[in-house]
Amino acid sequence: MKGRRPGLITKTLDRCRSTPVRQKPAEGCFSVYVGAGRQRFVVRTECLNHPLFRTLLEEAEEEFGYAATGPLELPCDADTFARVLEQIEEEKQRAAGLARRNSYGLLGTSQPITVGRS
């Protein structure tokens, strides 16, 4: 059996780790360059699994490939990327809010159920 081909997320993390030491972001984050002006964003690694971010990674792979070393570049403008990050953050906050609620608060109202009576 041949060795397993690295996945998109693994390739992205390896590429981000190859950035020079002087430009490395904080622990748990990586740099992304977007737009024609190559604006730099520092992104939390937890964003890698979000469907919107994965779509951008797939587009980057199609446009730029993964043979090149250096920083990760995404094929979108800075405003679009900022909106993607905002949406990811909003979804994270909504999910955290639901997790903190009492589980009974998630149940809707319905008719009472009688068990064991005919």
C-alpha positions as CSV (number, residue, x, y, z in Angstrom):
1,M,0.0,0.0,0.0
2,K,1.4,3.4,-1.0
3,G,1.8,6.1,1.6
4,R,-1.2,8.2,2.2
5,R,-1.3,11.5,0.3
6,P,-1.4,14.5,2.6
7,G,-4.7,16.2,2.9
8,L,-5.4,19.9,2.2
9,I,-5.3,20.9,5.8
10,T,-2.0,19.1,6.4
11,K,-0.5,20.8,3.4
12,T,-1.7,24.1,4.6
13,L,-0.2,23.7,8.0
14,D,3.1,22.5,6.6
15,R,3.2,25.5,4.3
16,C,2.4,27.9,7.2
17,R,5.2,26.4,9.3
18,S,7.7,27.1,6.5
19,T,7.3,30.9,7.0
20,P,10.4,32.7,8.3
21,V,10.8,33.0,12.0
22,R,10.5,36.8,12.0
23,Q,7.0,36.6,10.5
24,K,5.6,33.8,12.6
25,P,2.2,34.6,14.2
26,A,1.2,33.6,17.8
27,E,0.8,30.0,18.8
28,G,-2.3,28.5,17.4
29,C,-2.5,30.9,14.5
30,F,-1.1,31.2,11.0
31,S,-0.6,33.9,8.4
32,V,-2.7,34.3,5.2
33,Y,-2.1,36.8,2.4
34,V,-5.1,37.9,0.3
35,G,-5.8,40.3,-2.5
36,A,-3.6,41.9,-5.1
37,G,-1.8,43.9,-2.4
38,R,-1.1,40.7,-0.4
39,Q,-2.7,42.0,2.8
40,R,-1.6,39.8,5.7
41,F,-4.2,38.3,8.1
42,V,-3.4,36.2,11.2
43,V,-6.0,33.4,11.5
44,R,-6.7,30.9,14.3
45,T,-6.0,27.3,13.2
46,E,-9.5,26.3,14.3
47,C,-10.8,28.1,11.2
48,L,-9.2,25.5,8.9
49,N,-12.0,23.1,9.3
50,H,-14.8,25.6,8.6
51,P,-16.5,25.0,5.2
52,L,-16.0,28.6,4.1
53,F,-12.3,28.5,4.8
54,R,-11.9,25.1,3.2
55,T,-13.5,26.4,0.0
56,L,-11.0,29.2,-0.1
57,L,-8.2,26.7,0.4
58,E,-9.5,24.6,-2.4
59,E,-9.6,27.6,-4.7
60,A,-6.1,28.5,-3.7
61,E,-4.9,25.0,-4.5
62,E,-6.6,25.2,-7.9
63,E,-5.2,28.7,-8.7
64,F,-1.7,28.5,-7.1
65,G,-1.0,24.8,-6.5
66,Y,0.9,23.6,-3.5
67,A,4.3,23.1,-5.0
68,A,5.5,26.6,-4.0
69,T,7.0,27.3,-0.6
70,G,6.3,30.3,1.4
71,P,3.2,32.0,2.9
72,L,-0.3,30.9,2.1
73,E,-2.1,33.0,-0.4
74,L,-5.8,33.0,-1.0
75,P,-7.4,34.1,-4.3
76,C,-9.9,36.7,-2.9
77,D,-9.8,40.3,-2.0
78,A,-9.2,41.5,1.6
79,D,-12.8,42.7,2.1
80,T,-14.2,39.3,1.1
81,F,-11.8,37.5,3.4
82,A,-12.6,39.8,6.3
83,R,-16.3,39.0,5.8
84,V,-15.5,35.2,5.8
85,L,-13.7,35.6,9.1
86,E,-16.6,37.6,10.5
87,Q,-19.1,34.9,9.5
88,I,-16.9,32.2,11.0
89,E,-16.7,34.1,14.3
90,E,-20.5,34.8,14.3
91,E,-21.2,31.1,13.8
92,K,-18.7,30.2,16.6
93,Q,-20.4,32.6,19.0
94,R,-23.9,31.3,18.1
95,A,-22.7,27.7,18.7
96,A,-21.1,28.7,22.0
97,G,-24.3,30.4,23.1
98,L,-26.3,27.3,22.3
99,A,-23.9,25.1,24.2
100,R,-24.2,27.3,27.3
101,R,-28.0,27.2,27.4
102,N,-29.9,24.7,29.4
103,S,-30.7,21.7,27.2
104,Y,-34.4,22.1,28.0
105,G,-34.3,25.5,26.4
106,L,-33.7,23.9,23.1
107,L,-36.9,21.9,23.3
108,G,-40.0,23.3,21.7
109,T,-43.5,23.3,23.1
110,S,-45.7,20.3,22.2
111,Q,-48.6,18.3,23.3
112,P,-48.1,16.2,26.5
113,I,-47.3,12.6,26.0
114,T,-49.0,10.0,28.1
115,V,-47.0,6.8,28.5
116,G,-48.5,3.5,29.6
117,R,-52.2,4.4,29.3
118,S,-54.6,3.3,26.6
